[in-house]
Amino acid sequence: MNLHDATTPMESAVPTATMPANPDQPAPVTPITATELDRRIDAACERIAPLWPLKHFVAVNPFFGLRDLSFQDASDALARITGTGLYMSRGYYRDQLASGRIGRDDLKAAIARCGSRLDADTVERTLSMPAPQPRLGMAPVSEVLERVEGGLWSSFVAERISLHCAAHFDLGQALVAMPWRHLPLYASWRKAAGIDRSPAMMGLRGFRRAVARLPAEPRGAIALAIERLGIPDAAVERYLHASLMSVGGWAAWARYLRWQAELVGNRDDAIVDLLAIRLVWDMLLFEEKRSPALVARWQEMLAASMRPPSAKRQASAEIDRILLGALEIGFQRSVIAGLATSAPDRPAARPALQAAFCIDVRSEVFRRALETVAPGVQTIGFAGFFGIFIEHLPLGSAVARSHVPVIFNPSYRICERVKAGDREGVQAQRRLRIGLFKAWKGFKLSAASCFSFVESAGLLYGPKLVTDSFGWSRPVPDPHGQGLDPEIMERTGPTLEAVPPEHCSTGHGASGIPRAERLDHAERILRAMSMTADFAPLVLLAGHGSTTVNNPHATGLDCGACAGQTGEASARVVAALLNDQAVRRGLAERGIAIPEDTWFLAGLHDTTTDLLSLFDTDEVPAALAPDLARLRQWLEQAGDLTRMERAALLGIGGLPDRAVEAEVRRRSRDWSHVRQEWALANNAAFIAAPRTRTAGLDLGGRAFLHEYVWQKDDGFKILELIMTAPMVVANWINLQYYGSVVDNRRFGSGNKVLHNVVGGAIGVLEGNSGELRVGLPLQSLHDGRRWVHEPVRLSVFIEAPETAIDAIIARHELVRQLVDHGWLHLLRIGEDDAVHQRRPGGEWERCAAAPAATP
């Protein structure tokens, strides 16, 4: 191999090839400056969406880096890179048409909205024919080589890169750490590759010598690979993007590291190192296996990937747009019809209870059930962190957990207290118990004791194996209460007050929320929830969490607004804030008078069992004891109704009420169950409007419901916050589910039965090797017979003036990209109850509701 010496600096002008008319002829060289190449490298890296670790796994829009493109252009770009676009198969849409989910009126409306000249009959006829498929896409050398000479080169390269990344980024899983972890990723890879003999076993005899001669800097290696592979100038950025997509999971993790660094004003270039490693593998394979057949096939692939979509492909894309649009219009019609028939009625001057839930779609079902059993209750939707920017430090823990959306940083550290108890003693006892548990676990898993341990103590675990297998016990300790006695747990909770660092946790600074800052937060939170008058005697703040075991993605079932934690700490902190008498006096001076007999109470909705627990009930004034008892009864009844509604989707709909409750409890402890709940599957709408607008409307657990009364929003600051934070997060969730259904191989995580955690808490592999997986497992989307999640883009309904919405879109580029590029649908509920949709050009058009059912 004729490779540059490792000390060769990157040239000021890097030669790249321009694709010749005849692929058999050498490509002419066009200079590209180092500065321009750096720009293209960074642009390709920005195309990758970040992947959060399992300890706070949250929904991420996998197409976040493509948001500057229209939905269709992004689909075309991905099709030319990966061979797969952003639409479901024709068979899926054919089934929707046959079942009546897509009607002819929906098809006609979609044709008109797309500006197509086709008719409904033509579209229906095309469903009987398979859609034309893109060619190979912009494939790496390993894939092209497989097509030329066979073998398993793609899986081999993916495995070698993945094993190195797992060892380099390890968060504590490895018993023996990689010796070069202190080096940047590319540098550590060169060290490891220099002693790796597996390439030689695959026939790459000169691999280690070639690695030793590579440029020392990753960008220099990238430049060299582009030159040696003959990448055309016009294809460079696309090729870099395709290379990152070929190691998409680790690219997403490296993008997360850069995202986290950027939040604090720093920079992380691990993703550039990863790109260099991937390109070097391509270059070394190409030069070692070079043959006329490989060169011809490689140049053919490059040329094909640069051609614009053919007329046949463009016609197919038009059909895809119409079919997806028809599916979305059908859903929108049903929502619009419900909004039109749900006439707003003013609630009673003082409700019997006010209950604020997270906007999570699972809360919509519970809210509807609660309003059914207690018509005098007013429910409210708000982001599950309840607007307080905290990180929570559990008692005895050394690491605080962020409880804010991942696009923000926490402002306060909240520690825990023990009511009427020795805090330091309880903390020391918990640390000791957890330490002993970890030591015992480490002993059981160690290489020196594993076989002898099983032989000597295996039978003693027989009873627990039986109870765990039948779901009668929890296989592993609950991390939220591990090391604490149940009686102590009931007396433990977050405190607003500062805790001395030596009592809170070694190494941490100030904690608590300063008294001087509490009033501003309280006012902001109440105004954002449109709660400024008519307070009920009890106001419930209900966060949510989930109970599962043996589930690497468990935090993905918790509250995304709390960075994949439960909403307990946030709800309890805000309840304490609003019960503070000094805060209440200040609120009254600012026009928010909370009655003396009103009490804020925190709760937690378990979305697996639909049980809602209440906290700090011992502090509720005695005069409210009857209200508290009535609240417990309502919550129990609402839980029964919610479980019965969800039972049908869980496949246990035929069981009696109490049997359903027992079954969902058992499933929550069952280590072998793959579907304890459906989480946010089938989400499709975000509605920012007064609850009176949607009261009585069965949205089937498909809508994020955010309370918003525009008449109370001075200067539309709350609307701006809703459109730039909760709406964007809901879009991330929606598109994560969308991508995981449309292309689970690239944007999902495959079969969860085969998952193995890698790197401690980074992510999962599907099997014992291969690529790091992103997105959702199939079991979270498919019940074995059909897709439970319907892949449609988010439909956002906002009740607010047109001018206010347009002004916010004009001020925020991200929101403008999502709306104008078709990544979501924006609809406005007018004062006349009519619904209007915003078109990409900025104009609004009136929408039609679903036609009345024919007798």
Summary of the structure (lengths in Angstrom):
residues: 855
radius of gyration: 28.7
end to end distance: 77.6
largest distance: 90.1
contacts: 2824
relative contact order: 0.11
helix: 50%
strand: 12%
